[in-house]
Amino acid sequence: MKRSIGIVALGIAAMALARTAATQRIFVIGDSTVCNYAASKYPWAGWGQELSLFFKTGTVTVTNNAVGGRSSKSFVTLGQWAGTLSALQSGDILMIQFGHNDRTYTDTTRYADTATYRQYLTKYVTEARAKGAHPVFVTPMNMNTWTGTAVREVFCEKANDYRAAMIRTGTMLKVPVLDLEKKSKALMDSCGQVYMAKFQFMGLDTNEYPNYPTGYSDGTHFQEMGALANARMVTEEIARQPSDSILKLLAPLLAPTYPIAVASTLASGDTITRSTRLPKGATMTAKVKAAKGKTFTHWLKDGVKIGTDKRYTYVQDTLPHSLLAVYQGATVGVSQRVVPSERLSARMTAGALRIEGDGILGTVAISDAQGRQILSREVPDRSVEFDRKTLPNGVLFVRSWTRGTTIRIVNGN
């Protein structure tokens, strides 16, 4: 009997070992834009802190060894690399992002010109490969610095072209490069400086967050939503190169992301969190900066009233969602600020409300301006009509779960 128990125990241990062996280990090294932050610093976060969310549950383990204030040079000279190197095993992935502190020429402990930067990148690669690990470069993301209306790409400037130095080193050593610098520039071009300051970087208003009662102003580091955006862009770069000999280990493990459409009942004037996509388990934060003379009243989530604070947070599940910032007295017809993942339209005809999509609508729900659900129906088709007489007059919110969109429309004379 004891022998049988021992055999069973050994079998369980072997299965556990097999599961562990099948889990891809990822080590991340870098600076304060990458590292983990304690709850006392919230909403401050680094992209390495959010990275594991973008992989399927149980497929990876992420060890984030990034340290604030480190450059490619000081991560070695101050001892962090030795600890990381000793932990690396054959088959591990090592993600490397430096650059922010390398350009700090006033601090000799950190400063590394681009030639020195390349030497340290080469050191990481050769020593990691000697352990059987696979290095991956990540170019440093942009800071919230602008020349007029143009993003100032500080890591591409003539004397500080750390992006080019990393790409050249990657080409020479055959290391895959995830170009976060260019991805972040595209995001910043799309959003603008003011939005980036208040919704992505650590530009916090007085009393906006309990940890920062007097506010905070920082154009280098990120709020949680900014860290999530950078982690998403890192994984988008992985998905863009699925045939790379190293990245093909990670590309199949990427988790699906789900659309979150964010809109306002105002046609213009206020600033709200932009629509996005997030994986299951990520914390979604929607914020609104009210337009002058306008009174924000509440949020609708999927057509249901969920909160009156200007900042609303929830943990993303596996469904698309919509968030609508509702203002007092706003009477526009259909919001033009909804950014759906797929097309959805709703219009009133003489006798009906007609809803159309570019695919199967799935669950369609209609709610009023107070968040009360009027009806819900499964629609296994691309369109549906509801008798206008069965719907109350006033503002209505049409929601399609499959399309991931909410549209505001008015039923009246």
C-alpha positions as CSV (number, residue, x, y, z in Angstrom):
1,M,0.0,0.0,0.0
2,K,2.8,2.4,0.9
3,R,4.5,1.6,-2.3
4,S,1.4,2.4,-4.4
5,I,1.0,5.7,-2.6
6,G,4.7,6.5,-3.3
7,I,4.1,5.7,-7.0
8,V,1.1,8.0,-7.1
9,A,3.0,10.7,-5.4
10,L,5.9,10.4,-7.8
11,G,3.4,10.5,-10.7
12,I,1.8,13.7,-9.4
13,A,5.2,15.3,-8.9
14,A,6.2,14.4,-12.5
15,M,3.0,15.9,-13.9
16,A,3.6,19.1,-11.8
17,L,7.2,19.2,-13.2
18,A,5.9,18.8,-16.7
19,R,3.5,21.7,-16.3
20,T,6.3,23.8,-14.9
21,A,8.5,22.9,-17.8
22,A,5.8,23.8,-20.3
23,T,5.5,27.3,-18.8
24,Q,7.5,29.9,-20.6
25,R,9.7,31.9,-18.3
26,I,10.2,35.6,-19.1
27,F,12.7,37.8,-17.4
28,V,12.5,41.6,-17.8
29,I,15.2,44.1,-17.1
30,G,15.1,47.8,-17.5
31,D,14.4,51.1,-15.6
32,S,11.6,52.9,-13.8
33,T,9.3,52.8,-16.9
34,V,9.4,49.0,-16.7
35,C,9.6,48.1,-13.0
36,N,6.9,47.1,-10.5
37,Y,5.4,49.6,-8.1
38,A,3.9,49.1,-4.6
39,A,0.2,49.8,-3.9
40,S,1.3,52.9,-2.0
41,K,2.4,54.4,-5.4
42,Y,-0.9,53.6,-7.3
43,P,-1.7,54.5,-10.1
44,W,2.0,54.5,-10.9
45,A,3.0,51.4,-12.9
46,G,5.6,50.0,-15.3
47,W,4.9,48.0,-18.4
48,G,6.7,44.9,-17.0
49,Q,4.2,45.0,-14.1
50,E,1.3,44.4,-16.5
51,L,3.0,42.2,-19.1
52,S,1.7,38.8,-17.8
53,L,-1.9,39.8,-18.3
54,F,-1.3,39.8,-22.1
55,F,-0.5,36.1,-22.1
56,K,-2.9,33.2,-21.7
57,T,-3.4,32.2,-18.1
58,G,-0.8,29.6,-17.0
59,T,1.4,29.8,-20.1
60,V,4.1,32.2,-18.8
61,T,5.7,33.4,-15.6
62,V,7.1,36.9,-15.7
63,T,10.0,37.9,-13.4
64,N,10.3,41.7,-13.5
65,N,13.8,42.6,-12.4
66,A,13.7,46.2,-13.7
67,V,14.9,48.8,-11.2
68,G,14.2,52.5,-11.2
69,G,17.1,54.8,-12.1
70,R,19.1,52.1,-13.9
71,S,20.8,52.4,-17.2
72,S,22.4,49.7,-19.4
73,K,25.6,50.5,-17.5
74,S,24.4,50.9,-13.9
75,F,22.2,47.7,-14.0
76,V,25.5,45.9,-14.3
77,T,27.8,48.0,-12.1
78,L,25.3,48.2,-9.3
79,G,24.8,44.4,-9.2
80,Q,21.3,43.8,-10.6
81,W,22.6,41.9,-13.7
82,A,24.5,39.4,-11.7
83,G,21.4,38.4,-9.9
84,T,19.3,38.1,-13.1
85,L,22.0,36.2,-14.9
86,S,22.3,33.6,-12.1
87,A,18.5,33.0,-12.3
88,L,18.4,32.5,-16.0
89,Q,17.9,29.0,-17.4
90,S,18.0,27.4,-20.8
91,G,14.9,28.4,-22.8
92,D,14.1,31.5,-20.8
93,I,13.2,34.8,-22.6
94,L,15.1,37.9,-21.5
95,M,13.5,41.2,-22.4
96,I,15.8,44.2,-22.3
97,Q,14.8,47.9,-22.3
98,F,17.2,50.7,-21.4
99,G,17.8,54.2,-22.6
100,H,16.1,56.7,-20.3
101,N,19.0,56.9,-17.8
102,D,21.7,56.2,-20.3
103,R,21.3,59.7,-21.7
104,T,21.8,61.3,-18.2
105,Y,25.2,62.8,-18.9
106,T,25.3,64.6,-15.6
107,D,25.4,61.3,-13.7
108,T,28.5,59.3,-14.4
109,T,27.2,56.2,-12.7
110,R,24.4,56.1,-15.2
111,Y,25.6,57.8,-18.3
112,A,26.4,55.6,-21.3
113,D,26.8,57.1,-24.7
114,T,25.5,55.1,-27.6
115,A,28.8,53.2,-28.2
116,T,28.9,52.2,-24.5
117,Y,25.2,51.4,-24.6
118,R,25.9,48.9,-27.5
119,Q,28.7,47.3,-25.5
120,Y,26.4,46.7,-22.5
121,L,23.6,45.4,-24.8
122,T,26.2,43.0,-26.3
123,K,27.2,41.8,-22.8
124,Y,23.6,41.0,-21.9
125,V,23.1,39.0,-25.1
126,T,26.4,37.0,-25.0
127,E,26.1,36.2,-21.3
128,A,22.4,35.3,-21.5
129,R,23.0,33.1,-24.5
130,A,25.8,31.3,-22.6
131,K,23.0,30.2,-20.2
132,G,20.8,29.1,-23.0
133,A,18.4,32.0,-22.7
134,H,17.0,34.0,-25.5
135,P,17.4,37.9,-25.4
136,V,14.9,40.2,-26.9
137,F,15.4,44.0,-27.2
138,V,12.7,46.6,-26.5
139,T,13.4,50.1,-27.7
140,P,12.6,52.8,-25.0
141,M,9.2,54.4,-25.3
142,N,8.9,58.2,-25.8
143,M,8.6,60.7,-23.0
144,N,5.8,63.3,-23.1
145,T,8.1,65.9,-24.7
146,W,7.0,67.8,-27.8
147,T,8.2,70.4,-30.2
148,G,5.1,72.4,-30.9
149,T,2.5,69.8,-32.0
150,A,5.2,67.1,-32.9
151,V,6.5,64.4,-30.6
152,R,10.1,65.0,-29.7
153,E,11.7,61.6,-30.2
154,V,14.5,62.0,-27.6
155,F,15.8,58.5,-28.2
156,C,16.3,59.2,-31.9
157,E,18.2,62.5,-31.7
158,K,21.6,62.6,-33.4
159,A,23.7,62.5,-30.2
160,N,21.3,60.2,-28.4
161,D,20.0,57.7,-31.0
162,Y,19.6,54.8,-28.6
163,R,16.9,53.4,-30.8
164,A,19.2,53.1,-33.8
165,A,22.0,51.7,-31.5
166,M,19.7,49.0,-30.2
167,I,18.4,48.1,-33.7
168,R,22.0,47.9,-35.0
169,T,23.0,45.7,-32.2
170,G,20.0,43.5,-32.7
171,T,20.8,43.2,-36.4
172,M,24.4,42.4,-35.7
173,L,23.7,39.8,-33.0
174,K,20.4,38.5,-34.5
175,V,18.3,39.6,-31.6
176,P,14.6,40.3,-32.2
177,V,13.7,44.0,-31.6
178,L,10.3,45.1,-30.3
179,D,10.1,48.7,-31.5
180,L,8.2,50.4,-28.6
181,E,9.7,53.7,-29.5
182,K,7.9,53.9,-32.8
183,K,4.7,52.3,-31.4
184,S,4.6,54.9,-28.6
185,K,5.2,57.8,-31.0
186,A,2.2,56.6,-33.1
187,L,0.0,56.5,-30.0
188,M,1.2,60.0,-28.9
189,D,0.5,61.4,-32.3
190,S,-3.0,60.0,-32.2
191,C,-3.8,61.2,-28.7
192,G,-1.9,64.6,-28.3
193,Q,0.2,66.0,-25.5
194,V,-2.6,67.1,-23.2
195,Y,-4.4,63.7,-23.3
196,M,-1.1,61.8,-22.8
197,A,-0.2,64.0,-19.8
198,K,-3.5,63.4,-17.9
199,F,-4.6,59.9,-19.0
200,Q,-1.3,58.0,-19.7
201,F,1.6,59.7,-18.0
202,M,1.7,60.5,-14.3
203,G,0.0,63.9,-14.6
204,L,-2.5,63.8,-11.7
205,D,-4.8,66.5,-10.5
206,T,-5.1,67.5,-6.8
207,N,-7.0,64.8,-4.9
208,E,-7.5,62.7,-8.0
209,Y,-5.8,59.7,-6.3
210,P,-5.5,59.2,-2.5
211,N,-1.7,58.5,-2.8
212,Y,-1.2,62.0,-4.4
213,P,-3.4,64.5,-2.5
214,T,-1.5,67.4,-4.0
215,G,-1.4,66.0,-7.5
216,Y,1.6,65.0,-9.5
217,S,3.3,66.1,-12.7
218,D,5.6,63.6,-14.6
219,G,6.1,63.2,-18.3
220,T,8.3,60.1,-18.1
221,H,6.4,57.6,-15.9
222,F,3.0,56.1,-16.4
223,Q,-0.3,55.7,-14.8
224,E,-1.7,52.1,-14.8
225,M,-3.5,52.8,-18.1
226,G,-0.3,54.0,-19.7
227,A,1.6,51.0,-18.4
228,L,-1.1,48.7,-19.9
229,A,-0.9,50.6,-23.2
230,N,2.9,50.0,-23.3
231,A,2.6,46.3,-22.4
232,R,0.0,46.0,-25.1
233,M,2.3,47.6,-27.7
234,V,5.1,45.3,-26.6
235,T,2.9,42.3,-27.2
236,E,1.6,43.7,-30.5
237,E,5.2,43.8,-31.7
238,I,5.5,40.2,-30.7
239,A,2.4,39.4,-32.7
240,R,3.8,41.3,-35.7
241,Q,6.8,39.0,-36.0
242,P,5.3,35.5,-35.3
243,S,7.9,33.8,-37.6
244,D,10.9,35.1,-35.7
245,S,12.9,32.2,-34.3
246,I,12.6,33.5,-30.7
247,L,9.3,35.4,-30.8
248,K,7.5,32.3,-32.2
249,L,7.9,30.9,-28.7
250,L,5.7,33.8,-27.4
251,A,3.3,34.6,-30.2
252,P,1.1,31.5,-29.7
253,L,0.8,32.3,-26.0
254,L,-0.7,35.8,-26.4
255,A,-4.0,36.3,-24.7
256,P,-7.1,37.7,-26.6
257,T,-8.0,41.3,-25.9
258,Y,-11.5,42.6,-25.7
259,P,-12.9,46.0,-27.1
260,I,-13.9,48.7,-24.6
261,A,-15.8,51.5,-26.4
262,V,-15.7,54.8,-24.4
263,A,-18.0,57.7,-25.4
264,S,-19.6,60.9,-24.2
265,T,-23.1,62.4,-24.6
266,L,-21.3,65.6,-25.5
267,A,-20.5,66.1,-29.1
268,S,-17.2,67.9,-28.1
269,G,-15.5,69.8,-25.3
270,D,-14.7,67.3,-22.7
271,T,-11.8,64.8,-22.6
272,I,-12.5,61.1,-21.8
273,T,-10.4,58.0,-21.8
274,R,-10.0,56.7,-25.3
275,S,-11.5,53.4,-26.4
276,T,-9.1,50.5,-26.1
277,R,-8.7,46.8,-26.0
278,L,-7.6,44.9,-22.8
279,P,-7.1,41.3,-21.8
280,K,-9.0,39.5,-19.1
281,G,-7.8,40.5,-15.6
282,A,-6.6,44.0,-16.6
283,T,-7.9,47.0,-14.6
284,M,-9.7,49.4,-16.9
285,T,-9.9,53.0,-15.7
286,A,-12.2,55.4,-17.4
287,K,-11.9,59.1,-16.6
288,V,-13.6,62.3,-17.7
289,K,-12.3,65.8,-17.6
290,A,-15.5,67.8,-17.9
291,A,-16.1,70.6,-20.4
292,K,-16.3,74.1,-19.1
293,G,-19.9,74.9,-18.0
294,K,-21.0,71.2,-18.3
295,T,-22.0,68.9,-15.4
296,F,-21.0,65.3,-15.5
297,T,-23.7,63.2,-13.9
298,H,-22.8,59.5,-14.2
299,W,-21.3,56.6,-16.2
300,L,-23.3,54.0,-18.1
301,K,-21.6,50.7,-18.5
302,D,-23.3,48.6,-21.2
303,G,-26.3,50.9,-20.8
304,V,-26.6,50.5,-17.0
305,K,-25.8,53.3,-14.6
306,I,-22.8,52.3,-12.5
307,G,-21.3,55.3,-10.9
308,T,-21.2,59.1,-10.4
309,D,-17.5,59.6,-9.9
310,K,-15.6,61.0,-12.8
311,R,-13.2,58.1,-12.5
312,Y,-14.6,54.6,-12.9
313,T,-12.6,51.4,-12.6
314,Y,-13.4,47.7,-13.2
315,V,-11.5,44.5,-13.9
316,Q,-11.9,43.4,-17.6
317,D,-13.6,40.0,-18.3
318,T,-14.0,38.2,-21.6
319,L,-16.8,40.4,-22.9
320,P,-16.7,43.6,-24.9
321,H,-18.0,46.6,-23.0
322,S,-19.0,50.1,-23.5
323,L,-18.8,53.1,-21.2
324,L,-20.7,56.3,-21.7
325,A,-20.1,59.6,-19.8
326,V,-23.5,61.2,-19.3
327,Y,-23.8,65.0,-18.9
328,Q,-26.7,66.9,-17.5
329,G,-29.0,68.3,-20.2
330,A,-27.1,66.8,-23.1
331,T,-29.6,66.1,-25.9
332,V,-27.6,65.1,-29.0
333,G,-29.0,62.3,-31.1
334,V,-26.5,59.6,-31.9
335,S,-23.1,60.1,-30.3
336,Q,-20.4,60.6,-33.0
337,R,-17.7,59.9,-30.4
338,V,-18.3,56.2,-30.0
339,V,-15.3,54.3,-31.4
340,P,-16.6,50.7,-31.9
341,S,-14.6,47.7,-32.6
342,E,-16.9,46.8,-35.4
343,R,-19.6,48.9,-37.1
344,L,-23.1,49.2,-35.5
345,S,-25.8,51.7,-36.4
346,A,-29.2,52.5,-34.9
347,R,-31.8,54.8,-36.4
348,M,-35.4,55.8,-35.8
349,T,-37.8,55.4,-38.8
350,A,-41.4,56.5,-38.8
351,G,-42.5,53.3,-37.1
352,A,-39.5,51.5,-35.8
353,L,-36.0,51.5,-34.2
354,R,-33.8,49.7,-36.7
355,I,-30.4,48.3,-35.5
356,E,-27.8,47.0,-38.0
357,G,-24.3,45.6,-37.7
358,D,-21.6,44.2,-39.9
359,G,-22.1,40.8,-38.4
360,I,-24.4,38.8,-36.1
361,L,-25.7,41.3,-33.4
362,G,-25.9,38.7,-30.6
363,T,-27.4,40.1,-27.4
364,V,-29.1,43.5,-28.0
365,A,-30.3,45.5,-25.1
366,I,-32.1,48.9,-24.8
367,S,-31.8,51.0,-21.7
368,D,-33.1,54.5,-20.7
369,A,-31.0,57.5,-19.6
370,Q,-31.2,56.3,-15.9
371,G,-29.7,53.0,-16.8
372,R,-32.9,51.0,-16.5
373,Q,-33.0,48.1,-19.0
374,I,-36.2,48.3,-21.2
375,L,-35.6,45.1,-23.1
376,S,-33.0,42.5,-24.1
377,R,-33.2,40.1,-27.0
378,E,-30.9,37.6,-28.7
379,V,-30.6,38.5,-32.4
380,P,-29.0,35.8,-34.6
381,D,-28.9,38.2,-37.6
382,R,-27.2,41.4,-38.8
383,S,-30.3,43.6,-38.2
384,V,-33.4,43.9,-36.0
385,E,-36.3,46.3,-35.7
386,F,-38.3,47.2,-32.6
387,D,-41.8,48.8,-32.8
388,R,-41.2,52.5,-31.9
389,K,-44.5,52.6,-30.0
390,T,-43.3,50.0,-27.5
391,L,-40.3,52.2,-26.6
392,P,-40.5,55.2,-24.2
393,N,-39.8,58.7,-25.5
394,G,-36.5,60.3,-24.6
395,V,-32.9,59.2,-24.6
396,L,-32.3,55.5,-25.2
397,F,-29.1,53.5,-25.3
398,V,-28.8,50.7,-27.7
399,R,-26.2,48.0,-26.8
400,S,-24.9,45.1,-28.8
401,W,-22.6,42.8,-26.8
402,T,-21.1,41.0,-29.8
403,R,-20.4,44.3,-31.6
404,G,-18.9,45.8,-28.3
405,T,-20.7,49.1,-28.8
406,T,-23.3,51.3,-27.2
407,I,-25.1,54.0,-29.3
408,R,-27.2,56.9,-27.9
409,I,-30.4,57.7,-29.7
410,V,-33.5,59.8,-29.0
411,N,-37.1,58.5,-29.4
412,G,-39.5,61.4,-29.7
413,N,-41.7,63.5,-31.9
